[in-house]
Amino acid sequence: MRAQEVFKAISDPSRRKVLKLLRRGSKTAGELAEAFDMTKGSMSHHFNVLKAADLVRCERRGQQIVYSLNTTVFEDVASLLADLFRVDKRNGEHR
């Protein structure tokens, strides 16, 4: 996991919305696009940023592309953040 790409990906509200939509399960690119008022090119850009950060997986099924969450990356980010903000119990300072 490259944290910089993950944080870049989740910094955009549209990409966060895509991730929220995928929490309910896999969706096609068309199903995801219905939730937005933007061009196919813009949607494609957002999908590519999410894929580059490895936050989503995509699978071609016939003529459709199906997206799903890559939960392992979210677990890695949660661990990274927990470690970053963990308090050292011996002296009360952040590590």
C-alpha positions in Angstrom: 0.0 0.0 0.0 1.2 3.4 -0.9 -0.3 5.8 1.7 0.1 8.9 -0.4 -2.0 7.5 -3.2 -4.7 6.3 -0.8 -4.9 9.7 0.9 -5.0 11.4 -2.5 -7.8 9.1 -3.6 -10.0 9.7 -0.5 -9.4 13.4 -0.5 -12.0 13.9 -3.2 -15.7 13.9 -2.2 -16.8 12.2 -5.4 -14.4 9.3 -4.8 -15.5 9.0 -1.2 -19.1 8.7 -2.5 -18.1 5.9 -4.9 -16.5 4.1 -1.9 -19.6 4.6 0.1 -21.8 3.2 -2.7 -19.6 0.1 -2.9 -20.0 -0.6 0.8 -23.3 -2.1 -0.1 -21.7 -4.5 -2.7 -20.3 -4.6 -6.1 -21.7 -2.3 -8.8 -21.1 -1.8 -12.5 -19.5 1.4 -13.7 -22.9 2.4 -15.2 -24.7 1.9 -11.9 -22.1 4.0 -10.1 -22.3 6.7 -12.8 -26.0 7.1 -12.3 -25.3 8.5 -8.8 -23.3 11.4 -10.3 -23.9 14.3 -12.6 -20.6 14.2 -14.5 -19.1 13.0 -17.8 -18.0 9.5 -18.5 -14.5 10.9 -18.8 -14.6 12.4 -15.3 -16.0 9.1 -13.8 -13.3 7.2 -15.6 -10.7 9.5 -14.0 -12.1 8.9 -10.5 -12.2 5.1 -11.1 -8.5 5.2 -12.2 -7.4 7.1 -9.1 -9.3 4.6 -6.9 -7.7 1.7 -8.8 -4.2 3.3 -8.6 -4.6 3.5 -4.8 -5.8 -0.1 -4.8 -9.0 0.9 -3.0 -11.2 -0.8 -5.6 -11.0 -3.9 -7.7 -12.5 -4.1 -11.1 -13.6 -7.1 -13.1 -14.8 -7.2 -16.7 -18.0 -9.2 -17.1 -18.9 -9.2 -20.8 -19.2 -5.5 -21.8 -19.5 -4.3 -18.2 -16.9 -3.4 -15.7 -17.8 -4.3 -12.1 -16.2 -2.5 -9.2 -15.9 -3.7 -5.6 -14.0 -2.5 -2.5 -10.6 -3.8 -1.7 -11.1 -4.1 2.0 -7.5 -5.2 2.8 -6.2 -1.7 1.9 -8.7 -0.1 4.3 -7.4 -2.4 7.0 -3.9 -1.4 6.2 -4.8 2.3 6.3 -6.6 1.8 9.7 -3.5 0.1 11.1 -1.3 2.9 9.8 -3.5 5.6 11.4 -3.8 3.7 14.6 0.0 3.3 14.8 0.5 7.0 13.9 -1.8 8.2 16.7 -1.0 5.5 19.3 -0.1 6.9 22.7 2.9 5.4 24.5 1.3 4.5 27.8 4.7 4.8 29.7 5.0 8.5 29.2 1.6 9.6 27.6 3.3 10.8 24.4 2.4 9.9 20.9 4.8 7.5 19.3 
